[in-house]
Each structure stands twice: as structure tokens, then as C-alpha cells.
Amino acid sequence: MKKYIKSFTHGVSLFCILFVFSCKTPSSLVKNEPLNLPGTFTGETDTVSIGAEQRRVFFKDTVLTGLIDIALAQNIDLQNTLQKVSIARADMLSRKGLGLPAVDVFASAGMDKYGKYTMSGVGNFDTNLSSNIDKDQQVTDPAQDFFLGLKSHWEIDLWGKLKSEKKAAYARVLASEKGRQWVITQLVATVASYYYELLALDNRLEIVHRNIALQERAVEVVKAQKEAGRATSLAVQQFSAQLLQTQSLEYETRLSIVKLENELNALLGRYAQTPVPRGETIRQQQLISQMEAGVPLQLLTQRPDIQQAEWELKAAKADVEAARKAFLPSLNITPYLGLNAFKLPLVFANGSLAYGLLGGLSQPLLNRYQLKGDFAVTDARQQIAVNNYRQAVLQAYGEVTGNLKGIAYYKKIVALNQSEVETLTEAVSTSNDLYFSGYASYLEVITAQKGVLEAELKRTVAQKELLLYTVNLYRALGGGWE
């Protein structure tokens, strides 16, 4: 007796040692150090509030806001993003039942023909010869089995593994929602950028038309002077060549407008419709009166892409936690309740009620490579999520800083270009007077006219860039979605 007790004690001790050894879980190698953001964007300390307004306040042009509404309703990329949100919600719904018992209605029918020289065959034969059973209790040959009832499986979440899986699924839903908001932000900014590009091309076309009219008049004048002997053929050729160059610029501009309209229509989720409606001209567009960037830390609560990266990081951490806890023992309970008989007519008879309960504690011991591989994968994904989060913050900070500088500089550039246009316009008038008086050559007149054209085009480009920097700042601050 002592020998059996001693053997049993040794067995229990060995089991406990193996059990404790197998419960060892790995540690994550990822180091998530806190971000140290600068205190300001441009070295100033007076930017203390976010300036990203709602788009209907930010964009004053009602035609532009109408185009944005069409894009939000019909853009294909945005519709695909909505489906991604639905997929994430469906995944969370599928994991909502983790930790709860699963109950299935179960019906089965089976038949076994046992050999004459088997334990089951001999046992059934002896049973049928027993005087303790009636006719209904005799086992059929072949043996049959019928069951109708409920079967359940329940994994008890001892260590929180299933809770971590649900937490990861929930975080991914929020990440997908932030991704949807970021797509909306990008879409609003892109539609506005295309619209301002079109307005710039319209203004360019207007400038070209005005210069063509002036140059056509100049060609007529120089031809008349040639007939009167006051100008040479070379002067006529130079003025005509300048006119031809400007006329070709008109068609280049028209082609650019058509291409950009097609791109904008595609962004709006519709077939090409030309012309795309316009509202105010580029020079009539109003900038928002006050635009402050706020402190860099506020980016973490404003930009959807940063929030998306943050939720994806939380999901990755939950995945690592679930993979780590998979090394720990799991407790499973499998109860059943139903009607069971080896003759179909007896399934619903009195005495056919059957029930059972099985509980088991399982612990991975050998060949745990699958668990180790899963943990290594989730840990690597967590490192990627950390890097993506840091990259999103760094990129956002750089975008805000660059756009703030761009707005400040292009305000000055627009003012200087305006002064340049005014000065060169006066120079054209002066050169014409001097040319008719014989104090200036036709080359000086051509140069003055060309200078005005280039200056007006530069002013248009500068106005467009100022608007684009404003839109980009709005996007960089997390605006665009409601």
C-alpha cells in the first residue's frame, strides 16, 4: 500500500512540476517610449487653440461646398472605407460571444455492427440474455444510437485571454472609424484643392485672352506702321510670333482644364461632366479670418490618422496579451442534455432523458511552436504599430509647421506679385507711348507686354498656392469631417 501511495505522490509531484514549468509565458520585446512633442509649431507661444473649423465655415464658396457634399455621397474610395468599417464591426460581433457558453441543438443517429469476438459484441450479447431487462431494453444488432437535445461548449476565461481578443476587436472597430474620418478629411481637402486649381486655370485663361486681344491690336498697329514706312518686317514678325505663342498657351490651358475637370468628376463618383460649375473667382476667394494651429499636443486629439494609429496600437497590444495568455491552462466545460435511446421509437419514451457534464483543464506542454510563432508575430505587429504611430505624429507635426510657413510666405508673395503686375502694367503703357514717339524700340514694347503676362500668371499661381496651403493646413489639423 505504501508503495502505491509513494508512486502516486511522485506522479502528482511530477505533474505539478510540469504544469508549473509549462505555465511560463514570454515577455514582449517592444519598448513603447512616450513621445516628447515640441511646445509649439513655429517657435511662437500664442497659438493656443485649434483653428480647424467646420468645412461650411472654412469654405465660403457655396459651389465648392456643394461639390464636397457630392463627393461625400458618391466617392468610391469612401464607400469602400465604409465597408471596411462594417467588416471590423462584424469581426467584433463575432468575438462578442467569446467567454459565453455556446449551446447547439443537436440531433444524431448512428449504427455500429460489432464483431462477434469483440468486447462490445460479447457485452451486448450477454446484456440481452440478462433477466434484469425487458424487451425494450435489449440492444439491437447492429447497435443503433439516437440522440435529440442540447450540447454546449464553454471555455472559462481564467486569465483574460478571451477578454483581450474582444478588446483587440473593439479597438480595430474604433481604428476603422478613425480611418473613415481620415478618408473624409483627405477627400474634402482634395476636392477643394482641385477646385482651386480649376479657378487658377480659369484666371490664367482670362489673362491669356486679355493678352491675346492686346497683342492682336499691337500686330494691327505695327502692320499699319510698316505700310507707312515707320516699322520693319522684323517688327511685324516679332509681334506676330508673340501673338502665336500666347494663342498656343490658350489651348494648353484649355486642355489642362478638361483634364482636371475629368479628375474632379472621378473624385465625385460620376462620369465626366464639363464644365464643372464654379462660384467665385480665385481672386474673390476669402481666407478664414483667423487660423491658429494650436499646440502640437492637440494633434493627438484632432487628427483622425493619429487616432487611428493609436487604436491600432491598442489592438496590437491586446493581441500580444492574448497570445501571451494562450500559454496558460484553459478550462473547458462541455455539458449536454437530451433524449437518448438505441431504438428510434423509444427516444421520446419515459426514461430516455440523458445528461452529462465534462470539465477539463488543458495545458500546452510539448511542441508549443505554434504558440511561440503566434506570439512572435503579434509582438512584431505591435512594434510596427508603435512605429506607425510615431510616424503619423512626426508627419503631422511637419505638415502643420510647413503649411503655417507656407501661408505666411505666400501672403507676402501675393502682395509682391500684385505690386509687380501694377508696375509692369504701367511699364507697358509707358513703352507704347515711347514707341509711338520714336523713343523706344518694338523689342522694348514686346518685352514689357511679355513681362506683364508672366507677372499676372505668377500672381495667379501665388494666389492658388496660398489657397492650397490653407486647405492643407486645414487637413493637417484634422479638419474635414463632421
C-alpha positions, 0 to 999 in steps of 0.5 A: 500500500505504501508503495502505491501511495509513494508512486502516486505522490511522485506522479502528482509531484511530477505533474505539478512540476510540469504544469508549473514549468509549462505555465511560463509565458514570454515577455514582449520585446517592444519598448513603447517610449512616450513621445516628447512633442515640441511646445509649439509649431513655429517657435511662437507661444500664442497659438493656443487653440485649434483653428480647424473649423467646420468645412461650411465655415472654412469654405465660403464658396457655396459651389465648392461646398456643394461639390464636397457634399457630392463627393461625400455621397458618391466617392468610391474610395469612401464607400469602400472605407465604409465597408471596411468599417462594417467588416471590423464591426462584424469581426467584433460581433463575432468575438462578442460571444467569446467567454459565453457558453455556446449551446447547439441543438443537436440531433444524431443517429448512428449504427455500429455492427460489432464483431462477434469476438469483440468486447462490445459484441460479447457485452451486448450479447450477454446484456440481452440474455440478462433477466434484469431487462425487458424487451425494450431494453435489449440492444439491437444488432447492429447497435443503433444510437439516437440522440435529440437535445442540447450540447454546449461548449464553454471555455472559462476565461481564467486569465483574460485571454478571451477578454483581450481578443474582444478588446483587440476587436473593439479597438480595430472597430474604433481604428476603422472609424478613425480611418473613415474620418481620415478618408473624409478629411483627405477627400474634402481637402482634395476636392477643394484643392482641385477646385482651386486649381480649376479657378487658377486655370480659369484666371490664367485663361482670362489673362491669356485672352486679355493678352491675346486681344492686346497683342492682336491690336499691337500686330494691327498697329505695327502692320499699319506702321510698316505700310507707312514706312515707320516699322520693319518686317522684323517688327511685324514678325516679332509681334506676330510670333508673340501673338502665336505663342500666347494663342498656343498657351490658350489651348494648353490651358484649355486642355489642362482644364478638361483634364482636371475637370475629368479628375474632379468628376472621378473624385465625385463618383460620376462620369465626366461632366464639363464644365464643372460649375464654379462660384467665385473667382480665385481672386474673390476667394476669402481666407478664414479670418483667423487660423491658429494651429494650436499646440502640437499636443492637440494633434493627438486629439484632432487628427483622425490618422493619429487616432487611428494609429493609436487604436491600432496600437491598442489592438496590437497590444491586446493581441500580444496579451492574448497570445501571451495568455494562450500559454496558460491552462484553459478550462473547458466545460462541455455539458449536454442534455437530451433524449437518448435511446438505441431504438428510434421509437423509444427516444421520446419514451419515459426514461430516455432523458440523458445528461452529462457534464465534462470539465477539463483543464488543458495545458500546452506542454510539448511542441508549443511552436505554434504558440511561440510563432503566434506570439512572435508575430503579434509582438512584431505587429505591435512594434510596427504599430508603435512605429506607425504611430510615431510616424503619423505624429512626426508627419503631422507635426511637419505638415502643420509647421510647413503649411503655417510657413507656407501661408505666411510666405505666400501672403507676402508673395501675393502682395509682391506679385500684385505690386509687380503686375501694377508696375509692369502694367504701367511699364507697358503703357509707358513703352507704347507711348515711347514707341509711338514717339520714336523713343523706344524700340518694338523689342522694348514694347514686346518685352514689357507686354511679355513681362506683364503676362508672366507677372499676372500668371505668377500672381495667379499661381501665388494666389492658388498656392496660398489657397492650397496651403490653407486647405492643407493646413486645414487637413493637417489639423484634422479638419474635414469631417463632421 
